[in-house]
Every structure is written in C-alpha cells, then in structure tokens.
C-alpha cells in the first residue's frame, strides 16, 4: 500500500502523456472550483476571495491529483470507487482563531469533490453532516469499535483517507474533555484506526493518505 500526499513523476513522460495528464488534472480543477462556488463564502461579503479560494485549492488539489494517480491517472477510473474518508470534516466554520489553518479547510472538501468526479465517498466525522452530497456517518474515532463491522464490512473500500484528525481543534477539544488526550490513549486510538483501515480495505485497496503517527502501526 502507498502513502501519498501529492502526485509526483520520477521521470518526464512523453509529450502526449503530459498533455493527457494535464487534461485529467483540468477536470479535477474544474470539480474543485465547482465545489467551492457551491458553498457559502467564509466571510461577511458572501463572495469567495481569491485568497480563500486558493487556500482550499492548495489544501486539496495535491491529494486529489495523487488519488487520481493511484487509480490509474484517469478521472473515469475514479467512477464508482468506494473511498472512506476518516475525519472528513463537516459543514460550518469552526470558531477557533488559533488554528494554524483557515477554519474552512476543515470542511469535507475531499469527499465533496470526489463525489463530483463520480466516486462513491463515505465520510466519518465526530460531527453530523448536514446537506452534503455524499454518504456520511457520525462517529467518535477515539472509541474502540467506532468503525463497526456491520456498517463497514471487511474488504469493502477501494481506498481510505485520513487527514487532519489530530490537528482538528474540534476533535482535540473533544479528546481533552473526555480525558483521552494522553500519549497512551492516543496510541491506543491510532493502533485501532490502523487495524480498521487494514480490515476495510480491499486486497488491492489504496491508502491515499494517513497521518504520520498512525503510519507507525501499519
């Protein structure tokens, strides 16, 4: 299985292949922009600024390009693929000015855009989703059995993604309130999440991205 954050090419491909890759990435870029424009702007004016738009693009485009590469380099190859996004984010601005990222980055952009590209994303987050275009479940990933076998069968997903779990201010506050923001409790959580990722992935499934500390348990 592979861990990737952005698509890379070790050697320069032939010109026709470069043109094809650019065409496919253009389709991804269009889906990103459509997803952004479909959401309320994160400012009082009601209009997305260039900086805000670029922040979302920079946040999600690399992972989407990498996902495209993992599934054959064609947008059509994503169609129908079941992709589980753990800690996918949720609609609504998180009020935490101390966050190192703009708060709207914690919205479920990856799932929204995958859906527009024809994939079948499934999101899990500590908050309940509202008015989203993808299947989602409210789960507390710090609890053993949160990714249950009845809802998430063995070898069911073509890909799994996990990003921004431990950096989410909402989830961090939750762990602190439950007394789970300790090294031992966090290690138990990471070990359980890694075990469940391996369980739900198909034999040829792809690990799209997994946060650094959780990788230790693969």
C-alpha positions in Angstrom: 0.0 0.0 0.0 1.1 3.6 -0.7 1.1 6.7 1.3 0.9 9.8 -0.8 0.0 13.4 -0.4 0.7 14.7 -3.9 1.2 13.3 -7.3 4.8 13.0 -8.4 6.6 11.7 -11.5 10.1 10.3 -11.3 10.9 10.9 -14.9 9.5 13.2 -17.6 6.8 11.3 -19.6 6.4 11.8 -23.4 4.6 14.9 -24.6 1.3 13.1 -25.4 1.2 11.7 -21.9 1.9 15.1 -20.4 -1.0 16.6 -22.3 -3.3 13.7 -21.2 -2.3 14.3 -17.5 -2.9 18.0 -17.9 -6.4 17.3 -19.3 -7.2 15.0 -16.4 -6.0 17.5 -13.9 -8.0 20.2 -15.6 -11.1 18.1 -14.9 -10.1 17.8 -11.2 -9.5 21.5 -11.1 -13.0 22.2 -12.5 -14.6 20.0 -9.9 -12.7 21.8 -7.1 -13.9 25.2 -8.3 -17.4 24.0 -8.7 -17.4 22.6 -5.1 -16.0 25.9 -3.8 -18.6 28.0 -5.6 -21.4 25.8 -4.3 -20.5 26.6 -0.7 -21.2 29.8 1.2 -18.1 32.1 1.4 -16.4 32.2 4.7 -16.7 35.9 5.1 -19.4 38.5 5.6 -19.4 39.7 2.0 -20.8 36.4 0.7 -18.3 36.2 -2.0 -15.2 34.0 -2.1 -12.0 36.0 -2.2 -9.1 34.8 -4.4 -7.0 34.1 -1.3 -9.8 32.0 0.3 -10.4 30.1 -3.0 -6.6 29.4 -3.4 -6.4 28.2 0.2 -8.9 25.5 -0.5 -7.3 24.6 -3.8 -3.8 24.4 -2.2 -5.3 22.3 0.6 -7.0 19.6 -1.5 -5.6 19.6 -5.0 -2.4 17.7 -4.3 -4.3 14.9 -2.6 -6.8 14.7 -5.4 -4.0 14.6 -8.0 -2.4 11.8 -6.0 -5.6 9.9 -5.7 -6.1 10.2 -9.5 -2.6 8.7 -10.0 -3.3 5.8 -7.6 -6.4 4.8 -9.5 -4.9 4.8 -13.0 -4.5 8.5 -13.9 -7.9 8.9 -15.4 -10.9 10.7 -13.9 -13.2 7.9 -15.3 -11.2 5.4 -13.2 -12.5 7.1 -10.1 -16.1 6.5 -11.0 -17.9 4.2 -8.6 -14.8 3.8 -6.4 -15.8 3.5 -2.7 -13.4 5.7 -0.8 -13.6 6.0 3.0 -12.5 9.4 4.4 -11.9 9.3 8.2 -12.2 12.6 9.9 -13.6 14.0 6.7 -14.6 17.4 8.2 -18.1 18.9 8.3 -20.1 21.8 7.1 -19.8 25.0 9.1 -17.0 27.2 10.2 -15.1 26.0 13.3 -14.6 29.0 15.6 -11.0 28.7 16.6 -8.9 31.7 15.7 -5.7 30.0 17.0 -6.0 27.3 14.3 -2.9 27.2 12.1 -5.1 26.8 9.0 -8.1 28.8 7.9 -11.1 27.1 9.6 -13.0 26.4 6.4 -10.3 23.9 5.5 -11.9 21.6 8.0 -15.0 21.2 5.8 -15.3 17.9 3.8 -13.8 19.2 0.5 -12.2 15.9 -0.4 -15.5 14.0 -0.2 -17.4 16.7 -2.0 -15.0 16.8 -4.9 -14.7 13.0 -5.2 -18.5 12.8 -5.5 -18.4 15.4 -8.3 -15.8 13.3 -10.0 -18.0 10.2 -9.9 -16.5 8.3 -7.0 -18.6 7.0 -4.1 -17.1 8.6 -1.0 -18.1 7.7 2.5 -17.2 10.2 5.3 -16.8 9.7 9.0 -16.6 12.6 11.4 -17.3 13.4 15.0 -19.9 15.9 13.8 -23.1 15.0 12.0 -23.1 16.0 8.3 -25.8 18.4 7.0 -26.9 18.8 3.4 -23.9 17.0 1.9 -23.8 15.1 -1.4 -22.1 12.0 0.0 -22.8 9.2 2.4 -21.6 10.0 5.9 -21.6 8.7 9.5 -21.2 10.4 12.8 -18.6 8.5 14.8 -16.1 9.2 17.6 -12.9 7.7 16.3 -11.4 7.8 19.8 -13.7 5.0 20.9 -12.9 1.3 20.2 -15.3 -0.1 17.6 -16.3 3.2 16.1 -15.6 1.7 12.6 -18.0 -1.2 13.2 -18.1 -4.3 11.0 -21.8 -4.1 10.3 -21.6 -0.6 8.8 -18.1 -1.0 7.3 -17.7 -4.6 6.2 -14.3 -6.3 5.6 -12.5 -5.6 2.3 -15.2 -3.1 1.2 -13.4 0.0 0.2 -11.2 0.7 -2.8 -9.4 3.5 -0.9 -9.1 5.0 2.6 -8.0 8.5 3.6 -7.2 10.0 7.0 -6.0 13.6 7.3 -6.5 16.4 9.8 -7.7 14.2 12.6 -5.2 15.2 15.3 -5.0 18.8 14.1 -8.7 19.4 14.2 -9.4 21.8 17.0 -12.9 20.3 17.5 -11.6 16.8 17.9 -8.7 17.9 20.1 -11.2 19.7 22.4 -13.3 16.6 22.5 -10.4 14.4 23.5 -9.4 16.8 26.3 -13.0 16.9 27.6 -13.1 13.1 27.7 -9.7 12.7 29.3 -8.3 10.9 26.2 -5.7 13.5 25.2 -2.8 11.5 26.6 0.0 9.6 25.0 -1.3 6.2 26.0 -4.9 6.9 24.9 -3.8 8.4 21.6 -1.6 5.4 20.8 -4.5 3.1 21.5 -6.6 5.1 19.2 -4.0 5.2 16.4 -3.5 1.4 16.7 -7.2 0.8 16.5 -7.7 3.1 13.5 -4.8 1.4 11.6 -6.3 -2.0 12.3 -9.6 -1.0 11.0 -8.2 0.6 7.9 -6.4 -2.6 7.0 -9.7 -4.5 7.7 -12.0 -2.5 5.5 -9.6 -2.1 2.5 -9.9 -4.5 -0.4 -6.8 -6.6 -1.0 -5.8 -4.2 -3.8 -7.1 -1.2 -2.0 -5.2 2.1 -1.7 -4.2 4.1 1.3 -4.5 7.6 0.0 -3.1 9.4 3.0 -2.6 8.6 6.6 -1.3 11.0 9.3 2.3 10.3 10.3 1.8 8.9 13.8 -0.8 6.4 12.6 1.5 5.1 9.9 3.7 3.6 12.6 1.0 0.9 13.2 1.0 -0.4 9.6 
